[in-house]
Amino acid sequence: GGSSLPVVYVDTLRFDPTSRSVIFDFALCSISSGAACSERYWSVGVLNVATLELEFPFPSQPARYDIGFPAFSNLTDRYIVVDIINNEAETDSGVSSGIYIYDRNDKSFSGLANTDVTTSALGHWATPSFSSDDSHITFSSAADSGTGLFAVFLEDYDLTSAEEKYRSINPNFADKPFAVPAVAVNKVP
């Protein structure tokens, strides 16, 4: 077998609606950083709790992309929402960030929102989360005036075609908009 890059940190853990799979993000040392692990990037894995099999949805992910804060849909394990930060973007700052839905069956992304509209635009982790009925995704967005919480509306797990695509869901500055369904916390043995 071949060697792999060392995982230095596991972060967010979120279960699918059946509680049979858990999705997580993890930091890897970049090959170019050597033994010091001075350069890291983030990716995503899925663990089947029953079989202990691991799935890595983005096995050929370039190190320029940090993919993090994954969350399953609350109705199916087919869709996940993730933050993606492109650290080599063709922007003035060289960075762009957004939230995307990933279709695990089609292996395709659907872009939903830019999450950093600050003047410096250095990237923002929006911590996206599906609503309980998957009709929208909550996320945070950074602006020069502060960070706010928003909802992006969906149709068939893509950006809605309706006129209202986004809505502020908190008039105060806030961060970390996790929407956790009752099934995740209301467990009966």
Phi, psi and omega per residue, in radians:
G1 nan 2.841 3.110
G2 -1.553 2.984 3.105
S3 -1.623 2.798 3.135
S4 -2.201 2.901 3.114
L5 -1.348 2.498 -3.137
P6 -1.276 2.371 3.027
V7 -1.427 2.220 -3.108
V8 -1.829 -0.243 -3.080
Y9 -2.874 2.332 2.983
V10 -1.929 2.358 -3.011
D11 -2.027 -2.013 -3.032
T12 -0.995 2.348 3.036
L13 -2.171 2.173 3.140
R14 -2.428 2.333 3.137
F15 -1.476 2.687 2.999
D16 -1.363 3.037 -3.066
P17 -1.105 -0.362 -3.135
T18 -1.620 -0.167 -3.044
S19 1.122 0.345 3.080
R20 -1.611 -0.340 -3.137
S21 -2.273 2.570 3.054
V22 -2.188 2.351 3.099
I23 -1.836 2.525 -3.089
F24 -2.586 2.772 2.979
D25 -1.980 2.725 -3.068
F26 -2.605 2.615 3.100
A27 -1.690 2.381 3.087
L28 -2.043 2.609 2.993
C29 -1.342 2.333 3.070
S30 -1.236 2.510 3.128
I31 -0.988 -0.657 -3.079
S32 -1.235 -0.254 -3.069
S33 -1.479 -0.208 3.109
G34 1.195 -2.779 -3.062
A35 -1.160 -0.405 -3.097
A36 -1.265 -0.349 -3.121
C37 0.944 0.814 -3.121
S38 -1.390 -0.342 3.106
E39 -2.072 2.267 -3.129
R40 -2.230 2.757 2.932
Y41 -2.486 2.788 -3.026
W42 -1.856 2.480 3.044
S43 -2.473 -3.025 -3.001
V44 -2.266 2.501 3.032
G45 -2.328 2.770 3.090
V46 -2.220 2.228 3.120
L47 -1.905 2.163 2.988
N48 -1.409 1.993 -3.024
V49 -1.133 -0.613 -3.099
A50 -1.284 -0.770 -3.057
T51 -1.713 -0.229 -3.060
L52 1.109 0.343 3.068
E53 -1.379 2.448 3.107
L54 -1.828 2.450 3.039
E55 -2.135 2.372 3.073
F56 -2.055 1.742 -3.042
P57 -1.041 -0.421 -3.065
F58 -2.166 1.133 -3.000
P59 -1.169 -0.433 -3.122
S60 -1.910 0.517 -3.090
Q61 -1.108 2.139 3.039
P62 -1.144 2.557 -3.104
A63 -1.140 -0.243 3.108
R64 -1.179 -0.341 -3.117
Y65 -1.804 2.264 2.939
D66 -1.784 2.133 3.112
I67 -2.020 2.125 -3.055
G68 -2.614 -3.118 3.137
F69 0.811 0.969 -3.138
P70 -1.330 2.636 3.047
A71 -2.583 2.371 3.052
F72 -1.271 2.701 2.878
S73 -0.992 2.712 3.093
N74 -1.544 -0.074 -3.120
L75 -2.030 -0.302 -3.093
T76 -2.699 2.715 3.062
D77 -1.611 0.106 -3.126
R78 -1.251 -0.606 -3.026
Y79 -1.977 2.440 2.993
I80 -2.265 2.672 3.049
V81 -1.976 2.434 -3.113
V82 -2.426 2.744 2.899
D83 -1.535 2.431 3.001
I84 -2.285 2.217 3.021
I85 -1.996 2.147 3.102
N86 -1.691 1.938 -3.081
N87 -1.518 0.083 3.062
E88 -2.358 0.737 -3.093
A89 -1.295 2.743 3.077
E90 -1.542 1.129 3.101
T91 -2.231 2.964 3.118
D92 -1.022 -0.680 -3.116
S93 -1.476 -0.269 -3.067
G94 1.432 0.126 -3.101
V95 -2.339 2.482 2.961
S96 -2.434 2.673 3.130
S97 -2.499 2.602 3.141
G98 -2.867 3.025 3.036
I99 -1.931 2.521 -3.054
Y100 -2.436 2.537 2.943
I101 -1.657 2.346 3.086
Y102 -1.943 2.196 3.091
D103 -1.602 1.937 -3.071
R104 -1.198 -0.436 3.112
N105 -1.361 -0.851 -3.113
D106 -1.472 -0.226 -3.094
K107 0.978 0.852 -3.104
S108 -2.313 2.684 3.119
F109 -1.841 2.596 2.985
S110 -2.255 2.014 -3.131
G111 -1.299 2.398 -3.074
L112 -2.031 -0.707 -3.040
A113 -2.823 2.509 2.937
N114 -1.380 2.293 -3.041
T115 -1.850 0.024 3.121
D116 -2.359 1.786 3.117
V117 -1.913 0.433 3.080
T118 -1.283 2.841 3.089
T119 -1.100 -0.709 -3.126
S120 -1.326 -0.502 3.082
A121 0.808 1.019 -3.119
L122 -1.699 0.175 3.097
G123 1.739 2.547 -3.117
H124 -2.523 2.245 3.023
W125 -1.398 1.994 -3.014
A126 -1.607 -0.141 -3.136
T127 0.780 1.081 -3.077
P128 -1.224 2.703 -3.141
S129 -2.694 2.370 3.070
F130 -1.197 2.545 2.967
S131 -1.238 2.928 -3.053
S132 -1.072 -0.509 3.136
D133 -1.843 0.187 3.130
D134 1.062 0.367 3.122
S135 -1.422 -0.305 3.095
H136 -2.730 2.962 3.079
I137 -2.137 2.313 3.049
T138 -1.606 2.555 -3.137
F139 -2.822 2.865 3.037
S140 -1.841 2.676 3.115
S141 -2.378 2.347 -3.113
A142 -1.639 2.314 3.047
A143 -2.272 2.918 3.127
D144 -1.040 -0.512 -3.114
S145 -1.462 -0.207 3.137
G146 2.523 -3.088 -3.121
T147 -1.836 2.283 -3.128
G148 -2.114 2.858 3.111
L149 -1.801 2.401 -3.070
F150 -2.399 2.847 2.972
A151 -2.087 2.400 2.987
V152 -1.963 2.253 -3.029
F153 -1.536 2.500 -3.043
L154 -2.065 2.653 2.909
E155 -2.327 2.106 3.131
D156 0.863 0.778 3.079
Y157 1.071 0.612 3.033
D158 -2.483 2.901 3.118
L159 -1.002 2.303 -3.100
T160 -1.056 2.673 3.037
S161 -1.603 -0.081 3.120
A162 -1.121 2.807 -3.133
E163 -1.080 -0.778 3.115
E164 -1.493 1.917 3.138
K165 -1.757 -0.531 -3.071
Y166 -2.314 2.626 3.067
R167 -2.561 2.382 3.006
S168 -1.223 2.333 -3.124
I169 -1.984 0.050 3.083
N170 -2.644 2.046 -3.103
P171 -1.256 -0.148 3.131
N172 -1.794 2.795 3.083
F173 -1.207 2.389 -3.082
A174 -2.759 3.038 -3.133
D175 -2.662 2.836 3.067
K176 1.124 1.289 -3.063
P177 -1.548 0.801 -3.121
F178 -1.046 2.245 3.006
A179 -1.904 1.926 -3.050
V180 -1.884 2.114 3.140
P181 -1.234 2.701 -3.134
A182 -1.047 -0.546 -3.126
V183 -1.059 -0.446 -3.119
A184 -1.376 -0.406 -3.071
V185 -2.083 -0.288 -3.097
N186 -1.802 1.226 -3.077
K187 -1.639 2.361 3.072
V188 -2.027 2.164 -3.092
P189 -1.142 nan nan
